[in-house]
Amino acid sequence: MSVTLTDQDKLTLRTAAYGAVSLLAAAGAAGSPHRIATEGSIALASATGLVGHVLAAKTRDIKLNGKSVAELADHVLPALTAAMSLLNKQDPAEAGNFRSTVIVALEAATHQGRPGPVMAEMVRKITGALDAASVALPSGPDRPELQKAIQEIVDSGFTGVTLRVHDERGEWVGSAGRSKLGQSATPPVNGHVRIGSNTKTFTATVVLQLVGEGRIGLDTPVDDYLPEFGLDRRITVRMLLQHTSGVFNFTGDYYPEHVPGIVWSGQEWVDNRFRTYRPEELVRLALSKPARFEPGTDWSYSNTNYVLARLLIEKVTGRSLAEEIRRLILGPLGLTGTVVPDTSPEIPEPHAHAYYRYGEPGRQETVDVTRQNPSWISTGGDMISTTQDLHTFISALLGGKLLPAELLAEMCTPEPKVGYGLGVFVQDTECGGTVITHNGGIAGHGALMYSTPDGGRTLTAALNYVDDAELSLAEAFQKATRRLVNEVFCDGQAAS
């Protein structure tokens, strides 16, 4: 997408960004207003992309000196709204970059000491202006049926939903619900979300790209690459990607009987959600349990398969999975909103919040778990992305931009039991079509990714909710996905 900014547009961006820091400094805090302004301005000037280019330019044309806090607020808050609206119209990714830049600058300005009440109020107003503007302008045609659908999903129990649709009518983006409990702001349409098992599609794509480079054999025993684990020689790379290896799922298997794995629910998980697990640790735990079945004879979803796929990628390339995903997918597609966090608990701004509820009936606690160390799930579901990046990825993947035709065909050839290909589900819609998909959920965050087989029509969504050990929203999650798929791929004809 080409972005053209006039001189006035650039002035609007600079006034909004530098004005926000000036407003913070004028509001006062423990320490020097000059230091506050200096540290915030340094953070602004270090921004990347279009926003960084604009903010690194001269600031002499901004007339902010000598104004009171109230006067600055009257000048800066409308400029923030105008800046976000401007970028939302031209490039939503740059709108997200701008918001993140301002937030980083505010954090840099307030990293020492506790802000006073006036400064805290200014921070709230600044972030509120950014959030309000970030969802103010859904793009594309008016689609009341889509807005109605996501509102009904919120009404079914979800905290918030953001939906992005690309089809022959253009792009539509909308959100409903709340970004954070106790607040009124809706989820940001360009927000980041933990995408859970959509991570598997990215990982499978990298494996297949390495197959295309001749560095991995799809039907080669995994033991040839990872002999340190003593894997059954019958388990091939294809079986990892298709969940037909029979290897125990380290997060626990449930059929025909429940065999627990690592702790990933309840108060014990909440209390230890910043613990670091290494992928080798998860694999060895899984291999200490009996296999589910003989390799290649059945199908069972196992996160262990994809942690092994990660270790395979890293062994073959000598680089981390994050580096390979950046080399082969994120860089070529320009996916600036997608993160492979490994052990980092952080999630980039903007984002909606995720929650977890635990305890006994009548004595339950609800905890914000937006920040967590996702190494407990590793490549089974640790990545962070946006609905825009998920659209770009799945559309490019199925459009043949990432894999040669023969490997894309392998990826989208489903096994017969549940229709799983290599890192994707291949599903029939209720109106007779086919969609390629993978969804994911992880402790209060969820992400949907659907496309027609040619990548021409896509649905991507982000959900935030209150999770619990009973997975109380699992049925509502399934109903929500069915409702959205019917709306987008069946024109609402099959909706119940």
N, C-alpha and C positions, 0 to 999 in steps of 0.2 A: 504494500500500500504506500503510495506516494503522499508525503505530508509537506504542504507548503505553508509557511508562516510569514505573514506580513510583519513589517517592523512593529506595528501596533500589537500584533499577536505576541511577539517576543517581549515587548514591554509588559504586557499583561502577565506573562509567565514570570518574569523577573520581579515585578511588583508583588505578585502573590507570594512567591517563594521567599524572597529577601524580606518582604514586609512581614511575613509570619514570624521570622526570627526577630525582627526589630520590635514587633508587638510583644513578643515574649520577653525581650530584654527590658522594654519599657514597663512591663508589668511588675518587674522587680523580683529579686530572689536573694537568698543568702549568697553573697559574692558580688562580683562586679558585673554590671550590665554590659560593659565593654567586652569582658571575657565571654559572656553569654553570646553576644552578637558575633564575636570573632570565631568562636568554635562552631556555631551554627553555620556561619558563612563558609567556613572551610569545608564542612560536610556538603553544603550545596554545590560548591565549586568542583567537588570530586565526583559528581554524578556522571553517569555514562549515557550514551545514546543521544537522541535529539535533545532531550531535556538538559543533559550535561553540557552540550554544545551551546545552548542558549544561555544557561546560567553562568557559564564560564566567561561570557562576554561582559562588556563594560556594564557597570551598575550606576554610573553617574547620572543617568537619565531618570532615576527613581527619586522622587522628592518626598522623603519620609522624615527628615530631621525636624526637630522642634515641635512635633505633634504630641498631644497628650495620649494616654492609653485609649481613651474613648474615641478620639479622632483617628488614631491608627486603626482601631477596630472597624470603624465605619469605612475606612479606606481599603483595608486589607481583606476582610472577610468576603465582600462582594468580588474582589479580584480573585480570590481562591475559587469561588464558584464559577466565575467566568473562565478561569484557566482550565478547570476540570471539564467544563462544558465544551470548550474549544477542542481539547484533545479527545474527548469522547466522540465528537463528531468526526474527527480526522483519523484517529488511530487509538482505539481503546487500550492497546498495550502501552502506548506512551502515556496515556492517562494514569495507568497503574504505576508506571515508572515515576511520574511526577509526584503522585501521592506518596510513594515510598521515599522519594528524595526528601520531601518536606518532613516526613515523620522522622527519618534518620537525622535531619538537621535539628529537629526539636529535641531528640534524645541526646544528641551531642551537646546541645546547649544546657541541658539539665542533668547531666550525668553526675554532677557533684552536689551533694546536699539534697535536702527535701524541698521541693518547690513550696512557696507560700501559697495561701489561698487565692490570691489574685492571679498569680502565675498559673496555678492549677486550673483556674477557670478559663484562662486564655488558651491553655493547651486543649481543654475540652471544646471550646468554641472553634478553634482552628481545625481539629480533627473532625468535629461535627460538620463543618462546612465542606471539608474534603469528602466525607462519607455521603453527605446529602447530594452533592453534585455528581458523585461517581455513579449513582443509580438513577439520576434524573432523566437521562435521555436514552431509553432503549432504542437500538437502531433497527432500521428496516420497517416493513409495513406493519400496520396495526393488526394484531392477531389476538382479539379478545378471548378466543377459545383457549389459547395457550396460557394467557394470564389467569383465566378462570381455573384451568387445570392445576397450575402450580399453587394457587391459593387454596384449592381444595386439598392438595397434598399437605400444605401447612395445617389446615384445619383438622387433618387426620392425626396430627400429633408431632409433626416435624417442627423444629424451631424456625428453619428458613430453607428456601429453595432458590437456586438460580438456574435458569434454563437458557440454552443457546441453540438455535435451530438454523441450519443452512439448507435451503431447498430452492426450487425453481422460482419461488416468490421473493427470494433474497435472504438476508440475515435478520433474525429476530432475537433479541436478548431481553430478558425480564427477570425480576426477582420478586419474592413475596416472603412474608414473615419477618423475622428479626435476625440481625447479625449477632446480637448478644442478649442474653437474658437480662431483663430489667431495663432494657433500652428500646427505643422505638425505631432506630435506623434499620432499614432493610439490608439484606446481604449485598455486598458490592458486586456489581455485575462482572467486574474484572478481577474478582477475588481469588486468592490462592486456597487450595483445599488439599488435604491428604487424600490421595486417590486410591489407596488400598490396592486391591488386586489388579487394577489397570496397570500396575507396575509390571505384571507378568507379560503384557503385550509388548511393552518397550524391551524387556529382557529377551523375549523370544525373537524379536526383530533383530537385535544385535547378534544373537547366536546365528540366525539365518544369514545375516550379512557376512559373518565370518565363514559360514559354509560357502557362501558365494565367492569369498576370497581364497577358498581352498585351504583354510587353516583348521577347519573342523569338519569331520565327517558325520552326516546326519544319522547314519546307521552304524557308526563306530561305537564299540563299548565305551562307556564313560570311564571305566576302570583304566583304559589306556591313557587318559588324560589326568585322572585323579587317583593314582594307585594307592595313596596313603590311607584311603578309607576302606579298602578291601570290599568294594561293591561287587555284587553279583555280576559276573561277566556277561550275563544275558541282557543287562540294562543298557540300552543305547541312548544316545543324545535325543533321538526322536521321542523315546518313551518319557524322558524328563519333560519335554515341552508339551506332551500330550497327556500327561498324568496317567500313564499306563505302566509305570515302573513297579508299582506295588510297594514302594518305600513308605514307611510310616510318616504321618503328618506330625511334625514336632509341636504344633498347636493343639494336638489331640485328634484322635479318630473317634467316630461316633457310631459306625455301623460295621458289623452287626451288633457290637456292644461298645460302650464308651471306654476308651483307654486314654487317660489324661496325658498331656504333654507339659510344656512350660505353663507357668501361671500367666494368664493374659486377661483375667477378669476379676471382679470383686475388690474388696478393700486391699487385699494383699498386692494386687497389681497397681492400684492407685498409689499406695504408699511407696512402691518401688518402680514407678513408671519412668524414672530417669536412670535406671540401671542399664549398663551396657552388656549386650550379648555379642559375641563374635560369631560369624557364620559357621566356622568350623565346630563351635560348641553346639550349635543347633543341629547340625548334621550328625554329630556323634550321638547326641541324645536320641535322634530319630532312629539311627542304626542300632541302638541298644534295645529297640523294641522289635517284635516279630514283624516280618513283612506281611502286608495285607493279602497278597496273592502272588502267584508266579509271574515274573516279568512278562508283559505283553498279553496276558490272558484276561484282563479285566480293566476297569477304569475306576479311579478314586482320586479325588482332588487332594493334593498334598503340597503344602507350601515348601516342603523339603526339596521337591523337584527343582524349584526355582532358586533356592539357595545353592544347590549343587550347580545349577546353570551359571550362577554368578561366579562361583569358584572356578568353573570351567573356563569362562571368559577371561578371568584374571590370570589363570595359569597359562593359557594359550598366548595371550597378548603381552603379559608382563606389566599390564597397566590395570588400574582399578576399574570396576564397572562404571563408576561415574565418569571417568575419563573416556571410556569407550562409548558411552551413551552420548557424551558431548561431541565426540569426533564423528560418530556415524548418524546421529539423529538430531540432537539439539542444535548443533552448529549449522548443518546444512539447511534445516528448516527454520532457523531463527526463533527457536522456542525459548524466549528469554524469561518466561514465567515458570519454567519447569526446573525442579531441583531434585538431586539425588542426595538425600541428607546423611546417609550412613548412621552416625550416632548423634548428630546435632538435634537438639530438641526444638530449634527455632522454626518458624514458618514465616515467610515474607509477608509484609503488609502489601495491600490490604487483605484481610481474611475475615470470614465469619468464625465464631467460636464453637468449639466442640465440648460436650459435657458427658459426665459419667455419674450414674446414680448407684449407690450401694447401701447396704444396711438392712435391718429388719423392717417389716411393715410398721408404719407409725414412727419409726426412728431412722429415717433415711437421710443420707447426705448426698447433695449434688455438687460435684467438683468440676471446675473448668480444667479440661485436660487438653486444651489446644496445644500447649507445650508438653511434649513427651519425647523420650528417646525411642525412636522407632526401630532400633536394632533388634527388638524382640520379635519382629516380623520379618526383618531384613528384606530380601528381594521378593518375599511373598507378598509385600504390599507397602513398602516404605516411602514411595515417591510422593512429591508434591507438584501440583500443576494448576492450570486454570482451564476454564471451559473453552477459552479461545485456543490455547495450546493443544488441548485434547482434540478439538475439531481439526486443527491444522495437521496434527499427527495422523489421525485415523484416515482423513481424506487423502493425505499424501501417500500413506502406506497402501491403501486399497487402489489408489490411482496409479500405482506402479512406480512411484518416485524413490522408493527405498529398497525394493527387492526386485531381482529379475523375475520375469513372468513365471518361470517354472517353480521358483521357491515361493512366490506368492500363492501359486496354486496349491502347493504342499501345505502352506499355512492354513488355507481356507478349506482344506479337505477334512471333514469331520469324522471322528470315530463314531461307530454306530450307537453306542449306548446312550450318550447324552448330547452328542453333537459338538464335541470339543475338537478343534483343530490343533494348531501349534501356537498356543498363546491367545487364542480367540475362541469364542463360541460362535457357531453357525446356526442360526435359529430361523424357523418359519414364523412369519407374522400371522395374525388371525385373519388377514384378508388375502392370504395366498402368496405374499412376497417373502423375501429372505433378507435378514440383516446380519451383519458381522458385528460382534459386540464383546465387550468385557466390562463388568462393573466391579466396584470395590467399596468396602466399608471398613473403617478403622476407628473405633472408640469415639463416636460422635461426629465423624466426618464420613461422607460418602460421595462417590462420583460415578456418573453414568457415561458410557461412550458407545454410541450406536451409529452404524452407517449402512447404506446400501452397498452391495458388493463392488460397485465401481467408484465408491467414494463421493458420489455426486450429491447425496442427501445425508445430512448428519444431525444427530441429536447428542449434545453433551450437557451435563448438568452437574451441579454441586449441591449437596445437601448437608445441613448441620442439624444435630438433634441431641437428645439426652439418651445415651446408651446405658445398658445395664447387663448384668450377668445372664438374665433371662432372655436377652435379645428381644425385648418387648415390641420393638418396632420392625421386626423381621417381616412379619406378614404385611404391615403397612408399606414397607419398602418394596416388596414384590408387587403389591397393588399399584403403587406409585409408578414403578417402571412400566408396568403393563399399560397403565393409563396414558403415559407420555408416548410410548411406542405407538399405541393406537392412534393418538392424535396426530403424530408426525408422519408415520409411515402408512397409515390406513385412512387418513383424513377424518379420523374420529368415527368411522363407520362401525368398527368392531368394539367400541367402548361399551362397557356394561353400565 
